[in-house]
Amino acid sequence: MGVKLGILGLGTVGTGTVQLLQDLVGRHPLLQEIEIYRVGVRSLSKPRAVELPEGIITTDLEAIVNDPTVDIVVEVMGGLEPARSLILKALSHGKHVVTANKAAIARFGAEIFTAANQAGVYVMLEAAVGGGIPVIQPLKQSLSVNQINAVTGIVNGTTNYILTRMQTEGSNFDDVLADAQKLGYAEADPTADVDGLDAADKIAILASLGFGGRIHLEDVYCEGIRQVSKTDIAYAEKLGFAIKLLAIAKRTFSSPSSPLSVRVHPTLVPKAHPLASINGVYNAILVEGEPIGQVMFFGPGAGAGATASAVSADILNLVATLKTSTTNPNPLLACRHQDYCEIAPIAELVTRFYARFLTKDRPGVIGKLGTCFGNFGVSLESIVQTGFQEELAEIVVVTYDVQEGNFRQALAEIRNLEAIDSIPSILRVL
Ligand SMILES: NC(=O)c1ccc[n+]([C@@H]2O[C@H](COP(=O)([O-])OP(=O)(O)OC[C@H]3O[C@@H](n4cnc5c(N)ncnc54)[C@H](OP(=O)(O)O)[C@@H]3O)[C@@H](O)[C@H]2O)c1
């Protein structure tokens, strides 16, 4: 029996998710169990980027959450209401819920999770923070044996994009914001992003998972980036800092029972800190715990493909739960492979190479090297004589992409040249 999905919303995230679930080659075989049963939208006349059989798309979202045949409700419509009521209704009917809605979870999380616990079902929210970056499941599972000391993130792509451009171009906040709006990186009403409210929702969720307690959103201190000037950015740069909008949840003292500080504000981050080099629309979350130390999650924080990855992974987890029984082990924990992967031989690798040659100081050596490489179709990006080591000239070569087998054949010929003393190093270039 397939697992029936009722998807609420067919915008950026909903469309990406449907596209992923309609193209299953190379993905987890358990996804084949999923049936896109109903998709709820506001307008039936809107053109859609995905094709769905007649009768699946509906404007009656209530009917989806009330339908006894729907197993999992995927809420990707956004907003507070009716999203909250629809989630609660789905839970009360015993359906698992997947949501990408950080605003609803940050405000109504207590009510939603209490309802889920009462109904004995799960609410999954991987896409709600960090878009495609898996950070919710790691905090809930893989890292949960650690005493978490701090979760620090760049969790809003729009503000990170604006700050990065202010830094690299020396531009004003207002000019970059206007441009970001034109390019679609910032909303027409940018308040939720630039005033830090979206980041506050997200750090409330991360803090709750990392520190194992509920968070009142009002307790999250929140300051946006409107007052960050290009002058501040230039001074910070001179002093060795990048200015980032950080969302921070941290123990105030090192003891695991001390109170938390949960806040969002522009922060000077030392250039050597791992978060300082997270630029553009990317997100990253640094988790610090005992005994693990530091772990950083990095990736695309928004977009159809990224969020589809997170939403579909949540769906997959729920499908695995539904398929697990006393006779059927959890298909995500059991090994599902029987066949061996085909591995290409290293000689077929296509890569760039760096090679250093020590040669006798003879005229025309560089030309001879070039000829040998040319004989095997190896093109050189650069060839330089870097100096001398005692009597021997040192020549360094970097190739363009080449098949490793061809490169090795060229080297074999080069080794036989009378002028070549040795080849002390051969390294692959990324
Ligand atoms: N976009 C991202 O990269 C991203 C990243 C992480 C999390 N999220 C979260 O994911 C959720 C969805 O975001 P999105 O960008 O996909 O939004 P979106 O593009 O605006 O799509 C919203 C969809 O929900 C439908 N919808 C909204 N309100 C409705 C209502 N009252 N009744 C019926 N249908 C309704 C819309 O229907 P119509 O198509 O008919 O208008 C549309 O299909 C939000 O909670 C957002 O915060 C988004």
The ligand as an SDF file (V2000), in Angstrom:
LIG
                    3D

 48 52  0  0  0  0  0  0  0  0999 V2000
   10.9910   29.6310   -0.6120 N   0  0  0  0  0  0  0  0  0  0  0  0
   11.9730   29.1500    0.1030 C   0  0  0  0  0  0  0  0  0  0  0  0
   13.1200   29.0590   -0.3430 O   0  0  0  0  0  0  0  0  0  0  0  0
   11.7190   28.6640    1.5130 C   0  0  0  0  0  0  0  0  0  0  0  0
   12.8000   28.1830    2.2930 C   0  0  0  0  0  0  0  0  0  0  0  0
   12.5630   27.6540    3.5540 C   0  0  0  0  0  0  0  0  0  0  0  0
   11.2740   27.6600    4.0580 C   0  0  0  0  0  0  0  0  0  0  0  0
   10.2480   28.1860    3.3000 N   0  0  0  0  0  0  0  0  0  0  0  0
    8.9090   28.1570    3.8710 C   0  0  0  0  0  0  0  0  0  0  0  0
    8.0800   27.3290    3.0880 O   0  0  0  0  0  0  0  0  0  0  0  0
    6.7460   27.8070    3.0780 C   0  0  0  0  0  0  0  0  0  0  0  0
    6.2830   28.0120    1.6510 C   0  0  0  0  0  0  0  0  0  0  0  0
    7.1100   28.9410    1.0170 O   0  0  0  0  0  0  0  0  0  0  0  0
    7.0710   29.1840   -0.5670 P   0  0  0  0  0  0  0  0  0  0  0  0
    8.2260   30.0670   -0.8730 O   0  0  0  0  0  0  0  0  0  0  0  0
    6.9440   27.8970   -1.2910 O   0  0  0  0  0  0  0  0  0  0  0  0
    5.7080   30.0260   -0.6910 O   0  0  0  0  0  0  0  0  0  0  0  0
    4.9300   30.4400   -2.0220 P   0  0  0  0  0  0  0  0  0  0  0  0
    5.8160   30.2950   -3.2090 O   0  0  0  0  0  0  0  0  0  0  0  0
    4.3040   31.7470   -1.7380 O   0  0  0  0  0  0  0  0  0  0  0  0
    3.7800   29.3120   -2.1520 O   0  0  0  0  0  0  0  0  0  0  0  0
    2.7030   29.2310   -1.2870 C   0  0  0  0  0  0  0  0  0  0  0  0
    1.7240   28.2090   -1.8300 C   0  0  0  0  0  0  0  0  0  0  0  0
    0.6780   28.0050   -0.8830 O   0  0  0  0  0  0  0  0  0  0  0  0
   -0.5870   28.2850   -1.4580 C   0  0  0  0  0  0  0  0  0  0  0  0
   -1.3710   28.9990   -0.4470 N   0  0  0  0  0  0  0  0  0  0  0  0
   -0.9610   29.9870    0.3730 C   0  0  0  0  0  0  0  0  0  0  0  0
   -1.9740   30.3810    1.1760 N   0  0  0  0  0  0  0  0  0  0  0  0
   -3.0390   29.6270    0.8500 C   0  0  0  0  0  0  0  0  0  0  0  0
   -4.3600   29.5580    1.3090 C   0  0  0  0  0  0  0  0  0  0  0  0
   -4.8120   30.3550    2.2770 N   0  0  0  0  0  0  0  0  0  0  0  0
   -5.1880   28.6280    0.7510 N   0  0  0  0  0  0  0  0  0  0  0  0
   -4.7410   27.8370   -0.2340 C   0  0  0  0  0  0  0  0  0  0  0  0
   -3.4880   27.8380   -0.7020 N   0  0  0  0  0  0  0  0  0  0  0  0
   -2.6550   28.7410   -0.1860 C   0  0  0  0  0  0  0  0  0  0  0  0
   -0.3300   29.1420   -2.6760 C   0  0  0  0  0  0  0  0  0  0  0  0
   -1.3460   28.9010   -3.6190 O   0  0  0  0  0  0  0  0  0  0  0  0
   -1.3520   29.5830   -5.0920 P   0  0  0  0  0  0  0  0  0  0  0  0
   -0.1950   28.9590   -5.8140 O   0  0  0  0  0  0  0  0  0  0  0  0
   -2.6390   29.2100   -5.6830 O   0  0  0  0  0  0  0  0  0  0  0  0
   -1.1500   31.0490   -4.8350 O   0  0  0  0  0  0  0  0  0  0  0  0
    1.0410   28.6330   -3.1280 C   0  0  0  0  0  0  0  0  0  0  0  0
    0.8910   27.5260   -3.9710 O   0  0  0  0  0  0  0  0  0  0  0  0
    6.7780   29.0690    3.9380 C   0  0  0  0  0  0  0  0  0  0  0  0
    6.4200   28.7460    5.2590 O   0  0  0  0  0  0  0  0  0  0  0  0
    8.2170   29.5220    3.8830 C   0  0  0  0  0  0  0  0  0  0  0  0
    8.6150   30.2510    5.0110 O   0  0  0  0  0  0  0  0  0  0  0  0
   10.4460   28.6600    2.0480 C   0  0  0  0  0  0  0  0  0  0  0  0
  1  2  1  0
  2  3  2  0
  2  4  1  0
  4  5  1  0
  4 48  2  0
  5  6  2  0
  6  7  1  0
  7  8  2  0
  8  9  1  0
  8 48  1  0
  9 10  1  0
  9 46  1  0
 10 11  1  0
 11 12  1  0
 11 44  1  0
 12 13  1  0
 13 14  1  0
 14 15  2  0
 14 16  1  0
 14 17  1  0
 17 18  1  0
 18 19  2  0
 18 20  1  0
 18 21  1  0
 21 22  1  0
 22 23  1  0
 23 24  1  0
 23 42  1  0
 24 25  1  0
 25 26  1  0
 25 36  1  0
 26 27  1  0
 26 35  1  0
 27 28  2  0
 28 29  1  0
 29 30  1  0
 29 35  2  0
 30 31  1  0
 30 32  2  0
 32 33  1  0
 33 34  2  0
 34 35  1  0
 36 37  1  0
 36 42  1  0
 37 38  1  0
 38 39  2  0
 38 40  1  0
 38 41  1  0
 42 43  1  0
 44 45  1  0
 44 46  1  0
 46 47  1  0
M  CHG  2   8   1  16  -1
M  END
$$$$
